[in-house]
Amino acid sequence: EAGVTQFPSHSVIEKGQTVTLRCDPISGHDNLYWYRRVMGKEIKFLLHFVKESKQDESGMPNNRFLAERTGGTYSTLKVQPAELEDSGVYFCASSRFVTRVANVLTFGAGSRLTVL
Amino acid sequence: AQKITQTQPGMFVQEKEAVTLDCTYDTSDQSYGLFWYKQPSSGEMIFLIYQGSYDEQNATEGRYSLNFQKARKSANLVISASQLGDSAMYFCAMRGPQGGSEKLVFGKGTKLTVNP
């Protein structure tokens, strides 16, 4: 089966501009997650979708970030307006079941965002 | 709050030798899961191994084993017979009930270099 696909792989924008990242989860995976790694720091949770509903968005940094998953398939993460501190790698992951502790996530290769 | 600590920013190992990557964790939950992911230069995060807090035996997956010491709150990854393809970043992560949150908490990672 195809893995988790993220696009673009790398985006370079100027401060104040808008960027939209896209994630295509594995087909049939109801659970979709966004994580972010800022240079030199830990990978941090942003939010979790179950189908098209936001299950947990406690990790979203502020209201400049907007995540959507219309129709419960692919998801987009929009940053508007982008700030310098938004630079990092944005990972998407998906999983089929929600079994809490033992749930294994399949990650994509990430979208690297550079804000100048 | 849950926390993962990986104290080794970088590790070197000779091909065919074994290497241990350290991971300690902090949680007040009784039920939790521990994960190791590998991130090669391609960027994709690859799941390696999982250990549940109630699992009595250490998890093993091929050349990977998890040295789980619950009293010490450590979950070290052991890679036996290292191969050049094992060169990558390795992340330790955990998940607990956390009021039902699905989020994984990651460490900062260890960069492993396998020398020929």
gemmi code that builds the backbone of each chain (N, CA, C; Angstrom):
import gemmi

chains = {
    "A": [
        ("GLU", (0.856, -1.194, 0.000), (0.000, 0.000, 0.000), (0.886, 1.236, 0.000)),
        ("ALA", (0.375, 2.319, -0.586), (1.136, 3.554, -0.611), (1.225, 4.096, 0.801)),
        ("GLY", (2.353, 4.791, 1.082), (2.558, 5.344, 2.407), (1.872, 6.689, 2.552)),
        ("VAL", (2.228, 7.391, 3.607), (1.731, 8.738, 3.836), (2.519, 9.687, 2.937)),
        ("THR", (1.813, 10.474, 2.170), (2.453, 11.378, 1.215), (2.262, 12.812, 1.643)),
        ("GLN", (3.354, 13.577, 1.604), (3.281, 14.983, 1.969), (3.809, 15.847, 0.827)),
        ("PHE", (3.183, 17.001, 0.677), (3.571, 17.927, -0.378), (3.402, 19.355, 0.108)),
        ("PRO", (4.335, 20.294, -0.184), (5.601, 20.044, -0.874), (6.635, 19.455, 0.075)),
        ("SER", (7.719, 18.981, -0.476), (8.780, 18.451, 0.381), (9.557, 19.591, 1.026)),
        ("HIS", (9.635, 20.694, 0.308), (10.329, 21.860, 0.857), (9.687, 23.122, 0.312)),
        ("SER", (9.431, 24.065, 1.198), (8.850, 25.331, 0.804), (9.646, 26.456, 1.447)),
        ("VAL", (10.021, 27.447, 0.621), (10.731, 28.613, 1.126), (9.861, 29.831, 0.861)),
        ("ILE", (9.487, 30.534, 1.916), (8.621, 31.705, 1.770), (9.170, 32.845, 2.614)),
        ("GLU", (8.639, 34.029, 2.360), (9.049, 35.176, 3.153), (8.054, 35.386, 4.294)),
        ("LYS", (8.568, 35.983, 5.326), (7.725, 36.317, 6.474), (6.499, 37.086, 6.000)),
        ("GLY", (5.342, 36.686, 6.517), (4.113, 37.365, 6.141), (3.336, 36.676, 5.040)),
        ("GLN", (4.016, 35.778, 4.332), (3.319, 35.061, 3.260), (2.545, 33.876, 3.834)),
        ("THR", (1.812, 33.238, 2.940), (0.982, 32.096, 3.316), (1.522, 30.829, 2.681)),
        ("VAL", (1.463, 29.746, 3.427), (1.876, 28.458, 2.877), (0.833, 27.408, 3.270)),
        ("THR", (0.571, 26.512, 2.353), (-0.356, 25.412, 2.623), (0.365, 24.089, 2.400)),
        ("LEU", (0.384, 23.275, 3.418), (0.994, 21.962, 3.345), (-0.117, 20.930, 3.203)),
        ("ARG", (0.176, 19.894, 2.430), (-0.845, 18.875, 2.201), (-0.349, 17.519, 2.642)),
        ("CYS", (-1.273, 16.717, 3.147), (-0.958, 15.358, 3.574), (-2.017, 14.397, 3.052)),
        ("ASP", (-1.563, 13.353, 2.386), (-2.450, 12.268, 1.964), (-2.143, 11.046, 2.823)),
        ("PRO", (-3.049, 10.663, 3.690), (-2.780, 9.513, 4.567), (-2.915, 8.210, 3.799)),
        ("ILE", (-2.586, 7.133, 4.461), (-2.800, 5.815, 3.878), (-4.310, 5.593, 3.734)),
        ("SER", (-4.699, 5.061, 2.601), (-6.112, 4.846, 2.327), (-6.747, 3.983, 3.422)),
        ("GLY", (-7.878, 4.466, 3.927), (-8.572, 3.711, 4.967), (-8.199, 4.087, 6.383)),
        ("HIS", (-7.200, 4.941, 6.513), (-6.800, 5.384, 7.843), (-7.663, 6.575, 8.267)),
        ("ASP", (-8.468, 6.350, 9.289), (-9.338, 7.418, 9.762), (-8.593, 8.469, 10.587)),
        ("ASN", (-7.499, 8.045, 11.196), (-6.757, 8.938, 12.085), (-5.625, 9.622, 11.342)),
        ("LEU", (-5.572, 10.931, 11.462), (-4.525, 11.707, 10.818), (-3.975, 12.697, 11.832)),
        ("TYR", (-2.659, 12.787, 11.861), (-1.968, 13.616, 12.853), (-1.001, 14.553, 12.149)),
        ("TRP", (-0.812, 15.724, 12.759), (0.246, 16.640, 12.342), (1.202, 16.835, 13.515)),
        ("TYR", (2.486, 16.779, 13.190), (3.546, 17.043, 14.159), (4.525, 18.033, 13.526)),
        ("ARG", (5.329, 18.667, 14.354), (6.308, 19.623, 13.841), (7.615, 19.483, 14.615)),
        ("ARG", (8.706, 19.594, 13.870), (10.020, 19.628, 14.516), (10.718, 20.915, 14.135)),
        ("VAL", (10.918, 21.755, 15.126), (11.720, 22.952, 14.949), (13.173, 22.552, 15.142)),
        ("MET", (14.069, 23.168, 14.395), (15.487, 22.771, 14.386), (16.049, 22.580, 15.784)),
        ("GLY", (16.620, 21.393, 16.004), (17.304, 21.112, 17.260), (16.397, 20.782, 18.434)),
        ("LYS", (15.097, 20.788, 18.186), (14.170, 20.526, 19.294), (13.381, 19.245, 19.045)),
        ("GLU", (12.539, 18.918, 20.009), (11.766, 17.701, 19.899), (10.669, 17.825, 18.848)),
        ("ILE", (10.253, 16.689, 18.347), (9.078, 16.647, 17.483), (7.866, 16.846, 18.390)),
        ("LYS", (7.044, 17.819, 18.018), (5.903, 18.164, 18.877), (4.582, 17.940, 18.148)),
        ("PHE", (3.627, 17.444, 18.886), (2.279, 17.197, 18.393), (1.579, 18.507, 18.097)),
        ("LEU", (0.853, 18.546, 16.979), (0.040, 19.713, 16.651), (-1.449, 19.391, 16.801)),
        ("LEU", (-1.914, 18.397, 16.025), (-3.324, 18.044, 16.170), (-3.622, 16.671, 15.602)),
        ("HIS", (-4.835, 16.203, 15.895), (-5.290, 14.870, 15.531), (-6.699, 14.946, 14.970)),
        ("PHE", (-6.870, 14.394, 13.770), (-8.189, 14.253, 13.155), (-8.656, 12.806, 13.279)),
        ("VAL", (-9.929, 12.639, 13.532), (-10.583, 11.357, 13.311), (-11.597, 11.612, 12.207)),
        ("LYS", (-11.332, 11.020, 11.074), (-12.068, 11.348, 9.852), (-11.978, 12.856, 9.644)),
        ("GLU", (-13.092, 13.555, 9.535), (-12.995, 14.993, 9.272), (-13.053, 15.837, 10.544)),
        ("SER", (-13.183, 15.193, 11.683), (-13.334, 15.931, 12.940), (-12.009, 16.097, 13.666)),
        ("LYS", (-11.818, 17.260, 14.237), (-10.639, 17.513, 15.051), (-10.845, 16.894, 16.427)),
        ("GLN", (-10.051, 15.867, 16.716), (-10.160, 15.164, 17.992), (-9.379, 15.886, 19.091)),
        ("ASP", (-8.235, 16.418, 18.704), (-7.351, 17.067, 19.669), (-6.512, 18.088, 18.914)),
        ("GLU", (-6.673, 19.344, 19.222), (-5.848, 20.384, 18.571), (-5.078, 21.173, 19.616)),
        ("SER", (-4.770, 20.513, 20.710), (-4.104, 21.180, 21.828), (-2.686, 21.638, 21.511)),
        ("GLY", (-2.088, 21.092, 20.466), (-0.721, 21.449, 20.143), (-0.583, 22.561, 19.116)),
        ("MET", (-1.676, 23.039, 18.577), (-1.609, 24.117, 17.584), (-1.055, 25.371, 18.263)),
        ("PRO", (-0.008, 25.979, 17.683), (0.681, 27.065, 18.378), (-0.163, 28.324, 18.551)),
        ("ASN", (-0.923, 28.685, 17.524), (-1.721, 29.912, 17.595), (-2.694, 29.930, 16.417)),
        ("ASN", (-3.451, 31.003, 16.320), (-4.498, 31.032, 15.305), (-3.984, 31.358, 13.906)),
        ("ARG", (-2.663, 31.414, 13.742), (-2.127, 31.549, 12.385), (-2.100, 30.192, 11.679)),
        ("PHE", (-2.334, 29.159, 12.424), (-2.316, 27.799, 11.880), (-3.747, 27.297, 11.746)),
        ("LEU", (-4.070, 26.799, 10.554), (-5.402, 26.271, 10.311), (-5.281, 24.921, 9.616)),
        ("ALA", (-5.836, 23.904, 10.243), (-5.806, 22.559, 9.660), (-7.209, 22.150, 9.270)),
        ("GLU", (-7.298, 21.501, 8.119), (-8.584, 21.014, 7.647), (-8.446, 19.614, 7.098)),
        ("ARG", (-9.547, 18.903, 7.129), (-9.573, 17.569, 6.530), (-10.982, 17.338, 6.000)),
        ("THR", (-11.254, 17.992, 4.931), (-12.569, 17.909, 4.323), (-12.800, 16.530, 3.731)),
        ("GLY", (-13.951, 15.936, 4.056), (-14.269, 14.622, 3.513), (-13.531, 13.482, 4.172)),
        ("GLY", (-12.720, 13.809, 5.153), (-12.030, 12.750, 5.882), (-10.938, 12.049, 5.112)),
        ("THR", (-10.453, 12.674, 4.025), (-9.370, 12.034, 3.265), (-8.074, 12.801, 3.506)),
        ("TYR", (-7.653, 13.620, 2.537), (-6.405, 14.352, 2.725), (-6.616, 15.521, 3.687)),
        ("SER", (-5.511, 16.037, 4.173), (-5.562, 17.168, 5.098), (-4.631, 18.262, 4.610)),
        ("THR", (-4.984, 19.492, 4.954), (-4.100, 20.625, 4.681), (-3.804, 21.356, 5.980)),
        ("LEU", (-2.628, 21.912, 6.031), (-2.226, 22.751, 7.155), (-1.755, 24.070, 6.573)),
        ("LYS", (-2.493, 25.119, 6.885), (-2.180, 26.441, 6.349), (-1.571, 27.299, 7.439)),
        ("VAL", (-0.522, 27.996, 7.072), (0.119, 28.942, 7.984), (-0.026, 30.327, 7.353)),
        ("GLN", (-0.732, 31.227, 8.059), (-1.031, 32.538, 7.500), (-1.217, 33.568, 8.602)),
        ("PRO", (-0.400, 34.609, 8.657), (0.840, 34.817, 7.915), (1.994, 34.092, 8.589)),
        ("ALA", (2.923, 33.615, 7.799), (4.059, 32.876, 8.351), (5.028, 33.797, 9.080)),
        ("GLU", (5.590, 33.296, 10.179), (6.607, 34.003, 10.945), (7.901, 33.187, 10.921)),
        ("LEU", (9.000, 33.824, 11.289), (10.300, 33.156, 11.244), (10.307, 31.878, 12.088)),
        ("GLU", (9.645, 31.942, 13.258), (9.678, 30.799, 14.172), (8.853, 29.612, 13.689)),
        ("ASP", (8.155, 29.787, 12.568), (7.381, 28.676, 12.014), (8.258, 27.730, 11.202)),
        ("SER", (9.492, 28.123, 10.943), (10.400, 27.270, 10.179), (10.612, 25.943, 10.894)),
        ("GLY", (10.627, 24.878, 10.122), (10.815, 23.553, 10.695), (10.316, 22.489, 9.735)),
        ("VAL", (10.245, 21.282, 10.218), (9.726, 20.185, 9.407), (8.373, 19.777, 9.959)),
        ("TYR", (7.391, 19.752, 9.089), (6.031, 19.390, 9.472), (5.758, 17.964, 9.011)),
        ("PHE", (5.489, 17.107, 9.973), (5.232, 15.699, 9.688), (3.743, 15.407, 9.773)),
        ("CYS", (3.310, 14.575, 8.884), (1.950, 14.044, 8.935), (2.056, 12.552, 9.210)),
        ("ALA", (1.096, 12.017, 9.938), (1.062, 10.586, 10.229), (-0.375, 10.110, 10.196)),
        ("SER", (-0.554, 8.832, 9.962), (-1.903, 8.289, 9.976), (-1.912, 6.913, 10.626)),
        ("SER", (-3.092, 6.508, 11.059), (-3.267, 5.172, 11.621), (-4.703, 4.733, 11.403)),
        ("ARG", (-4.882, 3.424, 11.366), (-6.221, 2.901, 11.094), (-7.081, 2.874, 12.351)),
        ("PHE", (-6.503, 2.358, 13.411), (-7.304, 2.146, 14.610), (-6.903, 3.096, 15.717)),
        ("VAL", (-7.818, 3.300, 16.606), (-7.513, 4.095, 17.780), (-7.537, 3.159, 18.963)),
        ("THR", (-6.366, 2.645, 19.301), (-6.285, 1.722, 20.432), (-5.478, 2.348, 21.555)),
        ("ARG", (-5.485, 3.652, 21.562), (-4.809, 4.418, 22.593), (-3.324, 4.123, 22.669)),
        ("VAL", (-2.913, 3.457, 23.721), (-1.492, 3.382, 24.020), (-0.684, 2.703, 22.931)),
        ("ALA", (-1.200, 1.631, 22.362), (-0.397, 0.830, 21.431), (-0.539, 1.264, 19.976)),
        ("ASN", (-1.232, 2.336, 19.718), (-1.486, 2.769, 18.346), (-0.185, 3.163, 17.646)),
        ("VAL", (0.146, 2.463, 16.564), (1.374, 2.757, 15.823), (1.049, 3.695, 14.677)),
        ("LEU", (1.764, 4.778, 14.611), (1.560, 5.762, 13.548), (2.519, 5.513, 12.395)),
        ("THR", (2.015, 5.704, 11.179), (2.859, 5.698, 9.992), (3.071, 7.132, 9.571)),
        ("PHE", (4.327, 7.532, 9.519), (4.657, 8.919, 9.215), (5.026, 9.096, 7.748)),
        ("GLY", (4.836, 10.324, 7.278), (5.346, 10.721, 5.988), (6.762, 11.252, 6.118)),
        ("ALA", (7.309, 11.702, 4.990), (8.693, 12.183, 4.973), (8.810, 13.627, 5.438)),
        ("GLY", (7.688, 14.282, 5.664), (7.731, 15.644, 6.177), (7.777, 16.705, 5.089)),
        ("SER", (7.309, 17.883, 5.450), (7.427, 19.074, 4.596), (8.304, 20.068, 5.332)),
        ("ARG", (9.424, 20.395, 4.717), (10.323, 21.350, 5.354), (9.879, 22.757, 4.975)),
        ("LEU", (9.641, 23.593, 5.984), (9.238, 24.977, 5.757), (10.346, 25.908, 6.221)),
        ("THR", (10.764, 26.777, 5.323), (11.759, 27.785, 5.660), (11.131, 29.153, 5.462)),
        ("VAL", (11.077, 29.925, 6.532), (10.522, 31.280, 6.467), (11.676, 32.273, 6.593)),
        ("LEU", (11.821, 33.116, 5.570), (12.937, 34.075, 5.532), (12.493, 35.475, 5.966)),
    ],
    "B": [
        ("ALA", (3.397, 15.831, 33.589), (3.506, 15.790, 32.136), (4.527, 14.731, 31.728)),
        ("GLN", (4.311, 14.176, 30.559), (5.233, 13.162, 30.076), (6.452, 13.804, 29.442)),
        ("LYS", (7.593, 13.137, 29.592), (8.828, 13.643, 29.001), (9.731, 12.493, 28.589)),
        ("ILE", (10.393, 12.687, 27.456), (11.366, 11.721, 26.958), (12.724, 12.393, 26.891)),
        ("THR", (13.745, 11.717, 27.385), (15.103, 12.270, 27.344), (16.031, 11.315, 26.600)),
        ("GLN", (16.655, 11.830, 25.573), (17.688, 11.089, 24.852), (18.974, 11.887, 25.028)),
        ("THR", (19.905, 11.357, 25.788), (21.078, 12.113, 26.201), (22.222, 12.061, 25.202)),
        ("GLN", (22.102, 11.235, 24.178), (23.186, 11.079, 23.212), (22.827, 11.797, 21.914)),
        ("PRO", (23.363, 12.972, 21.675), (23.065, 13.651, 20.415), (23.589, 12.862, 19.213)),
        ("GLY", (24.752, 12.222, 19.395), (25.339, 11.452, 18.309), (26.049, 10.219, 18.844)),
        ("MET", (25.999, 9.158, 18.038), (26.687, 7.916, 18.396), (27.369, 7.360, 17.148)),
        ("PHE", (28.519, 6.710, 17.380), (29.243, 6.065, 16.294), (29.411, 4.588, 16.630)),
        ("VAL", (29.322, 3.753, 15.609), (29.508, 2.322, 15.819), (30.150, 1.732, 14.572)),
        ("GLN", (30.936, 0.722, 14.764), (31.538, 0.014, 13.638), (30.531, -0.971, 13.072)),
        ("GLU", (30.574, -1.108, 11.768), (29.715, -2.077, 11.103), (29.874, -3.448, 11.765)),
        ("LYS", (28.745, -4.133, 11.921), (28.648, -5.485, 12.481), (28.694, -5.518, 14.013)),
        ("GLU", (28.948, -4.371, 14.635), (28.921, -4.346, 16.096), (27.527, -3.951, 16.581)),
        ("ALA", (27.284, -4.173, 17.867), (26.022, -3.790, 18.478), (26.126, -2.390, 19.062)),
        ("VAL", (24.996, -1.705, 19.146), (24.988, -0.351, 19.715), (23.703, -0.172, 20.526)),
        ("THR", (23.824, 0.578, 21.609), (22.664, 0.877, 22.455), (22.396, 2.371, 22.439)),
        ("LEU", (21.169, 2.717, 22.119), (20.743, 4.112, 22.134), (19.868, 4.320, 23.366)),
        ("ASP", (20.232, 5.327, 24.154), (19.575, 5.510, 25.436), (18.274, 6.313, 25.337)),
        ("CYS", (17.341, 5.950, 26.196), (16.071, 6.681, 26.292), (15.545, 6.535, 27.702)),
        ("THR", (15.328, 7.646, 28.372), (14.654, 7.610, 29.659), (13.370, 8.411, 29.545)),
        ("TYR", (12.412, 8.069, 30.363), (11.110, 8.715, 30.255), (10.582, 9.066, 31.632)),
        ("ASP", (9.648, 9.963, 31.637), (9.022, 10.377, 32.881), (7.523, 10.447, 32.663)),
        ("THR", (6.785, 9.755, 33.503), (5.340, 9.777, 33.425), (4.762, 9.338, 34.751)),
        ("SER", (3.568, 9.800, 35.031), (2.866, 9.357, 36.227), (1.792, 8.321, 35.882)),
        ("ASP", (1.666, 8.032, 34.582), (0.684, 7.038, 34.150), (1.178, 5.634, 34.457)),
        ("GLN", (0.247, 4.735, 34.718), (0.586, 3.332, 34.926), (0.591, 2.587, 33.592)),
        ("SER", (-0.266, 3.020, 32.697), (-0.368, 2.397, 31.386), (0.204, 3.360, 30.348)),
        ("TYR", (1.205, 2.914, 29.633), (1.812, 3.761, 28.602), (2.523, 2.885, 27.587)),
        ("GLY", (2.834, 3.478, 26.470), (3.538, 2.761, 25.420), (4.796, 3.503, 25.028)),
        ("LEU", (5.807, 2.768, 24.661), (7.090, 3.339, 24.256), (7.403, 2.901, 22.832)),
        ("PHE", (7.875, 3.826, 22.029), (8.113, 3.582, 20.613), (9.510, 4.065, 20.232)),
        ("TRP", (10.057, 3.416, 19.230), (11.279, 3.911, 18.597), (11.002, 4.059, 17.100)),
        ("TYR", (11.428, 5.211, 16.585), (11.317, 5.489, 15.168), (12.702, 5.801, 14.616)),
        ("LYS", (12.901, 5.441, 13.353), (14.147, 5.722, 12.644), (13.853, 6.727, 11.539)),
        ("GLN", (14.720, 7.711, 11.405), (14.556, 8.686, 10.330), (15.829, 8.730, 9.497)),
        ("PRO", (15.862, 8.033, 8.365), (17.031, 8.113, 7.490), (17.073, 9.457, 6.771)),
        ("SER", (18.087, 9.638, 5.972), (18.272, 10.934, 5.294), (17.115, 11.262, 4.353)),
        ("SER", (16.368, 10.265, 3.937), (15.210, 10.500, 3.062), (14.103, 11.260, 3.787)),
        ("GLY", (14.132, 11.270, 5.113), (13.178, 12.061, 5.880), (12.022, 11.285, 6.480)),
        ("GLU", (11.666, 10.161, 5.895), (10.499, 9.433, 6.385), (10.775, 8.809, 7.743)),
        ("MET", (9.826, 8.916, 8.635), (9.951, 8.319, 9.967), (9.447, 6.879, 9.893)),
        ("ILE", (10.321, 5.954, 10.259), (9.989, 4.537, 10.144), (9.839, 3.930, 11.531)),
        ("PHE", (8.689, 3.301, 11.781), (8.463, 2.658, 13.065), (9.360, 1.438, 13.185)),
        ("LEU", (10.014, 1.297, 14.342), (10.904, 0.167, 14.577), (10.338, -0.838, 15.562)),
        ("ILE", (9.906, -0.338, 16.744), (9.597, -1.277, 17.809), (8.718, -0.601, 18.852)),
        ("TYR", (7.881, -1.411, 19.505), (6.954, -0.913, 20.516), (7.051, -1.771, 21.783)),
        ("GLN", (6.942, -1.081, 22.922), (6.921, -1.771, 24.216), (5.794, -1.197, 25.055)),
        ("GLY", (4.907, -2.046, 25.538), (3.854, -1.613, 26.434), (4.330, -1.693, 27.877)),
        ("SER", (3.793, -0.817, 28.701), (4.266, -0.754, 30.085), (3.944, -2.025, 30.861)),
        ("TYR", (2.943, -2.760, 30.424), (2.575, -3.988, 31.123), (3.175, -5.239, 30.485)),
        ("ASP", (3.922, -5.040, 29.404), (4.562, -6.199, 28.754), (5.679, -6.711, 29.638)),
        ("GLU", (5.637, -7.997, 29.933), (6.636, -8.559, 30.851), (7.962, -8.829, 30.156)),
        ("GLN", (7.900, -9.080, 28.866), (9.141, -9.365, 28.142), (9.558, -8.171, 27.305)),
        ("ASN", (10.860, -8.044, 27.130), (11.375, -6.988, 26.261), (10.966, -7.261, 24.819)),
        ("ALA", (10.575, -6.199, 24.130), (10.173, -6.340, 22.735), (11.387, -6.590, 21.845)),
        ("THR", (11.189, -7.391, 20.815), (12.248, -7.631, 19.828), (11.615, -7.627, 18.441)),
        ("GLU", (12.363, -7.068, 17.478), (11.945, -7.057, 16.082), (13.199, -7.215, 15.239)),
        ("GLY", (13.491, -8.428, 14.857), (14.688, -8.663, 14.049), (15.944, -8.270, 14.802)),
        ("ARG", (16.695, -7.325, 14.220), (17.947, -6.898, 14.862), (17.724, -5.843, 15.953)),
        ("TYR", (16.463, -5.441, 16.123), (16.158, -4.428, 17.124), (15.582, -5.083, 18.371)),
        ("SER", (16.031, -4.636, 19.515), (15.428, -5.060, 20.768), (15.348, -3.858, 21.687)),
        ("LEU", (14.390, -3.902, 22.565), (14.180, -2.792, 23.482), (14.502, -3.281, 24.885)),
        ("ASN", (15.469, -2.668, 25.505), (15.862, -3.013, 26.871), (15.021, -2.165, 27.819)),
        ("PHE", (13.904, -2.749, 28.275), (12.922, -2.034, 29.071), (13.180, -2.272, 30.548)),
        ("GLN", (13.521, -1.200, 31.257), (13.731, -1.282, 32.698), (12.756, -0.314, 33.351)),
        ("LYS", (11.630, -0.873, 33.760), (10.518, -0.054, 34.225), (10.860, 0.739, 35.477)),
        ("ALA", (11.544, 0.119, 36.413), (11.872, 0.808, 37.669), (12.795, 1.992, 37.410)),
        ("ARG", (13.641, 1.869, 36.430), (14.559, 2.953, 36.086), (13.960, 3.902, 35.057)),
        ("LYS", (12.789, 3.574, 34.562), (12.125, 4.364, 33.524), (13.048, 4.563, 32.328)),
        ("SER", (13.581, 3.440, 31.871), (14.423, 3.515, 30.679), (13.944, 2.522, 29.632)),
        ("ALA", (14.138, 2.881, 28.388), (13.685, 2.062, 27.258), (14.721, 2.165, 26.155)),
        ("ASN", (15.872, 1.595, 26.390), (16.981, 1.723, 25.449), (16.795, 0.819, 24.241)),
        ("LEU", (17.179, 1.324, 23.091), (17.112, 0.546, 21.845), (18.470, -0.100, 21.602)),
        ("VAL", (18.461, -1.395, 21.373), (19.684, -2.127, 21.057), (19.599, -2.591, 19.606)),
        ("ILE", (20.599, -2.202, 18.838), (20.685, -2.656, 17.443), (21.867, -3.614, 17.368)),
        ("SER", (21.592, -4.835, 16.977), (22.668, -5.816, 16.883), (23.205, -5.847, 15.447)),
        ("ALA", (24.429, -6.233, 15.314), (25.051, -6.402, 13.991), (24.763, -5.206, 13.089)),
        ("SER", (25.241, -4.040, 13.484), (24.944, -2.802, 12.757), (25.318, -2.901, 11.285)),
        ("GLN", (24.483, -2.245, 10.479), (24.719, -2.182, 9.041), (24.848, -0.719, 8.629)),
        ("LEU", (25.481, -0.499, 7.479), (25.660, 0.879, 7.019), (24.316, 1.589, 6.877)),
        ("GLY", (23.301, 0.841, 6.498), (21.968, 1.410, 6.330), (21.289, 1.799, 7.634)),
        ("ASP", (21.902, 1.474, 8.750), (21.344, 1.868, 10.046), (21.685, 3.309, 10.388)),
        ("SER", (22.574, 3.912, 9.624), (22.925, 5.320, 9.862), (21.679, 6.182, 9.658)),
        ("ALA", (21.276, 6.883, 10.709), (20.026, 7.647, 10.679), (19.850, 8.347, 12.015)),
        ("MET", (18.776, 9.157, 12.092), (18.328, 9.695, 13.377), (17.365, 8.691, 13.992)),
        ("TYR", (17.452, 8.527, 15.304), (16.569, 7.626, 16.018), (15.840, 8.392, 17.113)),
        ("PHE", (14.520, 8.250, 17.111), (13.688, 8.960, 18.064), (12.960, 7.983, 18.972)),
        ("CYS", (13.010, 8.277, 20.242), (12.238, 7.543, 21.236), (10.973, 8.360, 21.521)),
        ("ALA", (9.860, 7.690, 21.711), (8.608, 8.400, 21.951), (7.734, 7.590, 22.891)),
        ("MET", (6.802, 8.279, 23.536), (5.873, 7.573, 24.406), (4.480, 8.139, 24.264)),
        ("ARG", (3.546, 7.310, 24.641), (2.157, 7.737, 24.691), (1.531, 7.149, 25.946)),
        ("GLY", (0.751, 7.972, 26.650), (0.017, 7.490, 27.806), (-1.424, 7.921, 27.704)),
        ("PRO", (-2.238, 7.562, 28.649), (-3.665, 7.899, 28.594), (-3.894, 9.398, 28.472)),
        ("GLN", (-3.201, 10.172, 29.270), (-3.244, 11.630, 29.186), (-4.658, 12.162, 28.958)),
        ("GLY", (-5.569, 11.640, 29.681), (-6.929, 12.127, 29.518), (-7.515, 11.781, 28.174)),
        ("GLY", (-6.969, 10.751, 27.566), (-7.523, 10.322, 26.292), (-6.807, 10.888, 25.087)),
        ("SER", (-5.791, 11.697, 25.276), (-5.083, 12.266, 24.136), (-4.277, 11.194, 23.423)),
        ("GLU", (-4.232, 11.300, 22.111), (-3.509, 10.348, 21.292), (-2.059, 10.751, 21.063)),
        ("LYS", (-1.661, 11.883, 21.550), (-0.389, 12.416, 21.086), (0.808, 11.638, 21.606)),
        ("LEU", (1.818, 11.551, 20.736), (3.105, 10.989, 21.088), (3.995, 12.113, 21.590)),
        ("VAL", (4.792, 11.806, 22.602), (5.794, 12.737, 23.102), (7.155, 12.191, 22.694)),
        ("PHE", (7.937, 13.004, 22.011), (9.217, 12.566, 21.458), (10.397, 13.125, 22.226)),
        ("GLY", (11.531, 12.408, 22.134), (12.802, 12.943, 22.562), (13.447, 13.719, 21.429)),
        ("LYS", (14.622, 14.285, 21.694), (15.295, 15.107, 20.691), (15.991, 14.270, 19.625)),
        ("GLY", (16.165, 13.003, 19.891), (16.757, 12.129, 18.892), (18.250, 11.912, 19.081)),
        ("THR", (18.720, 10.811, 18.520), (20.143, 10.470, 18.503), (20.547, 10.182, 17.070)),
        ("LYS", (21.613, 10.822, 16.620), (22.104, 10.558, 15.269), (23.132, 9.436, 15.326)),
        ("LEU", (22.812, 8.332, 14.696), (23.703, 7.176, 14.674), (24.459, 7.133, 13.355)),
        ("THR", (25.758, 6.974, 13.457), (26.598, 6.809, 12.272), (27.287, 5.455, 12.356)),
        ("VAL", (27.101, 4.646, 11.324), (27.739, 3.337, 11.262), (28.931, 3.438, 10.325)),
        ("ASN", (30.090, 3.153, 10.849), (31.327, 3.239, 10.067), (31.707, 1.887, 9.471)),
        ("PRO", (32.196, 1.902, 8.225), (32.587, 0.633, 7.589), (33.888, 0.081, 8.187)),
    ],
}
model = gemmi.Model(1)
for chain_id, residues in chains.items():
    chain = gemmi.Chain(chain_id)
    for i, (resn, *xyz) in enumerate(residues, 1):
        res = gemmi.Residue()
        res.name, res.seqid = resn, gemmi.SeqId(i, " ")
        for name, pos in zip(("N", "CA", "C"), xyz):
            atom = gemmi.Atom()
            atom.name, atom.element = name, gemmi.Element(name[0])
            atom.pos, atom.b_iso = gemmi.Position(*pos), 0.0
            res.add_atom(atom)
        chain.add_residue(res)
    model.add_chain(chain)
structure = gemmi.Structure()
structure.add_model(model)
structure.setup_entities()
